[in-house]
């Protein structure tokens, strides 16, 4: 089984999974497959994208946001992350 090593590899892997699922959704719609099956596949796309977002956010918190806090820009970093969460809802 493929095991991505670093964060960038893990993120790319998640996006490639989403891309594969999306290609399948498009084919299913073109072939007029059963609606519920299309929805399940679409949900798989969304899950893979959410997981990629989570990896990106985790990396951002560990790197960019942590650096901002160390350099006195903590409030700015918190606002930026909170804006991401507000858009998720």
Residue, then its C-alpha position, 0 to 999 in steps of 0.5 A: x500500500x502507498x504511504x505518503x511520507x511528508x506533508x506535501x506528499x500527503x496533501x497531493x495524495x488526497x487531491x489525487x484521490x479526490x480527482x479520481x472520485x470526481x472523474x468517476x462522478x462525471x462518468x456516472x452522470x454521463x452514463x446516467x447511473x443511479x442517482x444514489x450511487x452518484x451521490x455516494x461517489x460525490x460524497x467521496x469527492x467531498x470527503x477527500x477534499x475535506x481531508x486535504x483541507x485538514x492536512x493543509x490547515x494542520x500544516x499551516x498551524x504548525x508552520x505559518x501560524x506558529x511563526x506568526x505567533x512567535x513574531x508577535x502577529x498572533x492576533x492576525x494568525x488567529x483571525x485568519x484561521x477563524x475565517x477559514x472555520x467560518x467558511x466551513x459552516 
